[in-house]
């Protein structure tokens, strides 16, 4: 029997979520994330927020880790003053997901950051972010699409060698790359759309777009293969 790798996906807490007759606090994750893991051949495991001290123990049970999209990273995490256009901080989520990233890097567990997850990976390694970028979230609450071009010779280019249109929704981006990170895809306006660590550091990739909202499985299949 084939043993499918277990892929943990970070979630977030929302107060007053409603289903049926209930309105309660809930650990939430858009269904596209676990579905993408499953379609790519992995077993999906949702990771509710916890205290950072438990991150290493959590990651030790996983074969791969996905840091999902979500709210803006607290600018204090990269030494910046908060812009008026930056969303409210999610400090507990920042702390938990940064601890998960640190644990995955230390244990060499394959890691994929999606949108906010890519930005948080950059911040975890000492990078900084642009706090507002026009043109990458054109309609509030609706995903857009634009092409991204891979950098030849990178991990990402090995998975997706051609320029391709991707589902996108973000208003922040990488300003300064973190330690050891290299840009592996760009948008037409020069925005870093993917980043990664060199192969010697393990399988570590971040993408600025939302593969869970599209049909291209290649990025997630890459993570699942590395986790297997």
C-alpha positions as CSV (number, residue, x, y, z in Angstrom):
1,X,0.0,0.0,0.0
2,X,1.3,3.5,-0.9
3,X,1.8,5.7,2.1
4,X,0.8,9.2,1.2
5,X,2.8,12.0,2.8
6,X,1.1,14.0,5.5
7,X,1.0,17.7,4.7
8,X,0.1,20.2,7.4
9,X,-1.6,23.4,6.4
10,X,-1.8,26.4,8.8
11,X,-5.2,27.7,9.7
12,X,-6.5,30.8,11.5
13,X,-9.0,31.7,14.2
14,X,-12.2,33.6,13.5
15,X,-14.7,34.7,16.1
16,X,-18.4,34.3,15.6
17,X,-18.3,31.8,12.6
18,X,-21.8,30.5,11.8
19,X,-23.0,27.1,10.7
20,X,-26.4,25.7,11.3
21,X,-27.8,27.0,14.6
22,X,-24.3,27.7,15.9
23,X,-22.2,30.8,16.1
24,X,-18.8,30.0,17.7
25,X,-15.1,30.7,17.4
26,X,-13.6,28.5,14.7
27,X,-10.3,27.4,13.3
28,X,-10.8,28.1,9.6
29,X,-9.1,27.3,6.3
30,X,-10.5,27.8,2.8
31,X,-11.3,24.4,1.4
32,X,-9.1,25.0,-1.7
33,X,-6.0,24.3,0.4
34,X,-6.8,20.8,1.6
35,X,-8.3,19.9,-1.7
36,X,-5.2,21.0,-3.5
37,X,-3.1,18.8,-1.2
38,X,-5.4,15.9,-1.8
39,X,-5.5,16.3,-5.6
40,X,-1.7,16.5,-5.6
41,X,-1.5,13.1,-3.8
42,X,-1.0,14.1,-0.2
43,X,-3.0,13.7,3.0
44,X,-4.1,17.1,4.3
45,X,-3.8,18.0,8.0
46,X,-5.2,21.3,9.2
47,X,-3.0,23.0,11.9
48,X,-5.0,25.3,14.2
49,X,-3.0,28.1,15.9
50,X,-1.1,27.0,19.0
51,X,1.6,28.4,21.3
52,X,5.0,28.8,19.4
53,X,6.7,26.4,21.8
54,X,4.8,23.5,20.3
55,X,5.8,24.2,16.7
56,X,8.8,21.9,16.6
57,X,6.7,19.0,18.1
58,X,4.0,19.7,15.5
59,X,6.3,19.8,12.5
60,X,8.0,16.6,13.7
61,X,4.8,14.7,13.0
62,X,4.5,16.1,9.4
63,X,6.1,15.1,6.1
64,X,5.5,18.6,4.6
65,X,4.2,22.0,5.6
66,X,2.1,24.7,3.9
67,X,1.8,28.2,5.4
68,X,-1.5,29.5,4.0
69,X,-2.5,32.9,2.8
70,X,-4.3,35.4,5.0
71,X,-3.9,38.9,6.6
72,X,-0.9,41.2,6.4
73,X,2.2,40.4,8.4
74,X,2.7,42.8,11.3
75,X,5.3,45.4,10.0
76,X,7.0,45.3,13.4
77,X,8.2,41.8,12.5
78,X,10.5,43.4,9.8
79,X,11.3,46.6,11.7
80,X,8.9,49.0,9.8
81,X,6.3,51.5,10.8
82,X,2.8,50.4,10.0
83,X,1.4,52.0,6.8
84,X,-2.2,53.3,6.9
85,X,-2.9,50.8,4.1
86,X,-1.7,47.8,6.0
87,X,-4.4,45.7,7.6
88,X,-4.7,45.1,11.3
89,X,-2.1,42.8,12.9
90,X,-2.7,39.1,13.6
91,X,0.1,38.8,16.1
92,X,-0.7,35.4,17.5
93,X,-0.9,33.9,14.0
94,X,2.4,35.6,13.1
95,X,4.1,34.1,16.1
96,X,2.7,30.6,15.5
97,X,3.4,30.5,11.8
98,X,6.9,32.0,12.2
99,X,7.6,29.2,14.7
100,X,6.3,26.6,12.3
101,X,8.6,28.0,9.6
102,X,11.6,28.0,11.9
103,X,10.9,24.4,12.9
104,X,10.5,23.3,9.3
105,X,13.7,24.9,8.3
106,X,15.6,23.4,11.2
107,X,14.2,19.9,10.6
108,X,14.5,20.2,6.8
109,X,10.8,19.4,6.4
110,X,9.7,20.5,2.9
111,X,8.0,23.9,3.1
112,X,5.6,25.8,0.8
113,X,4.5,29.3,1.6
114,X,1.4,30.6,-0.3
115,X,0.9,34.4,-0.6
116,X,1.1,35.6,3.1
117,X,3.0,32.4,3.7
118,X,5.7,33.4,1.2
119,X,5.9,36.9,2.7
120,X,6.2,35.4,6.2
121,X,9.0,33.0,5.0
122,X,10.8,36.1,3.7
123,X,10.4,37.9,7.0
124,X,11.4,34.8,9.0
125,X,14.8,35.0,7.2
126,X,15.3,38.7,7.8
127,X,13.6,40.1,4.7
128,X,11.2,43.1,4.4
129,X,8.0,43.8,2.6
130,X,6.4,46.5,0.5
131,X,3.3,47.4,2.5
132,X,1.1,48.4,-0.4
133,X,1.3,47.5,-4.1
134,X,-1.3,48.6,-6.7
135,X,-2.5,46.3,-9.4
136,X,-2.3,42.8,-7.8
137,X,-5.7,42.8,-6.2
138,X,-7.9,44.7,-8.7
139,X,-11.3,43.9,-7.3
140,X,-11.9,43.6,-3.5
141,X,-12.9,40.0,-2.7
142,X,-12.2,38.6,-6.2
143,X,-9.1,36.8,-7.4
144,X,-7.4,38.2,-10.5
145,X,-4.9,36.7,-12.9
146,X,-1.6,37.7,-14.3
147,X,1.4,36.0,-15.8
148,X,4.6,35.1,-13.9
149,X,7.9,34.2,-15.5
150,X,10.2,31.6,-13.9
151,X,13.9,32.2,-13.4
152,X,15.8,29.4,-15.3
153,X,17.7,26.9,-13.2
154,X,15.6,27.4,-10.1
155,X,13.4,24.9,-8.2
156,X,10.3,26.7,-9.3
157,X,11.4,26.6,-13.0
158,X,12.0,22.9,-12.7
159,X,8.3,22.5,-11.7
160,X,6.8,25.1,-14.1
161,X,9.3,25.9,-16.8
162,X,7.1,28.2,-18.9
163,X,5.5,31.6,-18.2
164,X,2.0,31.0,-16.9
165,X,-1.0,32.9,-15.7
166,X,-1.7,32.4,-12.0
167,X,-4.6,33.3,-9.6
168,X,-3.6,36.3,-7.6
169,X,-4.9,38.5,-4.7
170,X,-2.4,40.5,-2.7
171,X,-1.5,44.1,-2.0
172,X,1.9,43.5,-0.4
173,X,5.1,42.0,-1.8
174,X,8.8,41.3,-1.2
175,X,10.9,44.4,-0.8
176,X,14.2,42.9,0.4
177,X,14.9,39.2,0.2
178,X,15.7,37.4,3.4
179,X,19.0,35.5,4.1
180,X,19.8,32.9,1.5
181,X,16.6,33.4,-0.5
182,X,16.7,33.8,-4.2
183,X,13.9,35.1,-6.5
184,X,12.6,32.3,-8.8
185,X,9.7,34.0,-10.6
186,X,8.7,37.6,-11.4
187,X,5.6,39.4,-12.6
188,X,5.8,41.7,-15.6
189,X,6.2,44.8,-13.3
190,X,9.2,43.2,-11.5
191,X,7.4,42.0,-8.4
192,X,9.0,38.9,-6.9
193,X,6.3,36.2,-7.4
194,X,8.3,33.2,-6.1
195,X,11.3,32.7,-3.9
196,X,13.2,29.7,-2.6
197,X,16.3,28.5,-0.8
198,X,19.1,26.7,-2.6
199,X,18.7,22.9,-2.9
200,X,21.4,22.4,-0.2
201,X,19.0,24.0,2.3
202,X,16.2,21.5,1.5
203,X,12.9,21.9,-0.4
204,X,11.7,25.4,0.5
205,X,9.5,27.5,-1.9
206,X,7.2,30.4,-1.6
207,X,4.7,31.6,-4.2
208,X,2.9,35.0,-4.1
209,X,-0.2,33.7,-5.9
210,X,-2.9,31.2,-4.8
211,X,-2.5,27.8,-6.5
212,X,-5.4,26.5,-4.4
213,X,-7.7,28.7,-6.6
214,X,-6.5,27.3,-9.9
215,X,-6.1,24.0,-11.7
216,X,-2.3,23.8,-12.0
217,X,-1.1,21.1,-9.5
218,X,2.6,21.3,-10.3
219,X,3.8,23.4,-7.3
220,X,1.8,21.3,-4.8
221,X,2.9,18.1,-6.5
222,X,6.5,19.2,-6.1
223,X,5.9,19.6,-2.3
224,X,4.2,16.3,-2.0
225,X,7.0,14.5,-4.0
226,X,9.6,16.1,-1.8
227,X,7.7,15.1,1.4
228,X,7.4,11.5,0.2
